[in-house]
């Protein structure tokens, strides 16, 4: 029951966000079948949550704690408190449970460790505890973590592989460079080994875990559940000063940062946002609240704008 109610809550939050950007619809109420409720309070900067097979909820907090919601009540102490460099945009940002969690208790987390290095690790949960000594580091950066742009989402795909996004670490040289882990989406096996069909396994100097690159800070994403793109990753990418992107992430594709932001409509930049064999343009885009809306096809104020279908659609 709790899982169903939380699912409705999440769906309601998505619809609510959509209403905020639709002109004239900001005052509209959510559909009658949606229910808004407080599931748990007293959390400190929650960043992710996952349901266990028995209906409990694991909740990751940015400061490194993983809390347990059991029978509708917050457990009296965290399952684990990871030592993190948690200031600014660093910290515990993503969490996933193994598909065989009921058997192995594996919990995967993307976080900035106390040594100030971003890493993707696996821990083992037994009962209502996660053993700190069970950590298995699967991917780790070799760059000191800057204060911004660390993405963090972690999910298993329909193919059984583990995916993780890591932001560009406030360094524009990182996303197009296959020799580092930043500004990328990664794909590995559950034990940290590299799938043989990853696109850059045989590329000299490339990180073999890279699935796609040229991303700025792809913080939230999910797998398309149905339709022609079922199983593909649909990812939001935080823009710089002008555009926010929604990308259909494909194997080996380059999403252009820092050379492309959104899909510009001017003659000077149009050629840069057309797709090539390796570079993809966004499926959708939205004006960043930080910029002025001055190009053709946009309407609204600088803090709430939308683009017409003529400029936002990416074509077939």
HELIX and SHEET records of a PDB file:
HELIX    1   1 UNK A    2  UNK A   21  1                                  20    
HELIX    2   2 UNK A  101  UNK A  104  1                                   4    
HELIX    3   3 UNK A  132  UNK A  134  5                                   3    
HELIX    4   4 UNK A  267  UNK A  273  1                                   7    
HELIX    5   5 UNK A  309  UNK A  312  1                                   4    
SHEET    1   A 4 UNK A  46  UNK A  51  0                                        
SHEET    2   A 4 UNK A  57  UNK A  61 -1                                        
SHEET    3   A 4 UNK A  65  UNK A  70 -1                                        
SHEET    4   A 4 UNK A  73  UNK A  74 -1                                        
SHEET    1   B 4 UNK A  46  UNK A  51  0                                        
SHEET    2   B 4 UNK A  57  UNK A  61 -1                                        
SHEET    3   B 4 UNK A  65  UNK A  70 -1                                        
SHEET    4   B 4 UNK A  80  UNK A  81 -1                                        
SHEET    1   C 4 UNK A  92  UNK A  97  0                                        
SHEET    2   C 4 UNK A 106  UNK A 112 -1                                        
SHEET    3   C 4 UNK A 118  UNK A 126 -1                                        
SHEET    4   C 4 UNK A 129  UNK A 130 -1                                        
SHEET    1   D 4 UNK A  92  UNK A  97  0                                        
SHEET    2   D 4 UNK A 106  UNK A 112 -1                                        
SHEET    3   D 4 UNK A 118  UNK A 126 -1                                        
SHEET    4   D 4 UNK A 136  UNK A 140 -1                                        
SHEET    1   E 4 UNK A 154  UNK A 156  0                                        
SHEET    2   E 4 UNK A 162  UNK A 166 -1                                        
SHEET    3   E 4 UNK A 184  UNK A 188 -1                                        
SHEET    4   E 4 UNK A 210  UNK A 213 -1                                        
SHEET    1   F 4 UNK A 221  UNK A 223  0                                        
SHEET    2   F 4 UNK A 233  UNK A 237 -1                                        
SHEET    3   F 4 UNK A 243  UNK A 249 -1                                        
SHEET    4   F 4 UNK A 284  UNK A 287 -1                                        
SHEET    1   G 2 UNK A 298  UNK A 300  0                                        
SHEET    2   G 2 UNK A 305  UNK A 307 -1                                        
END                                                                             
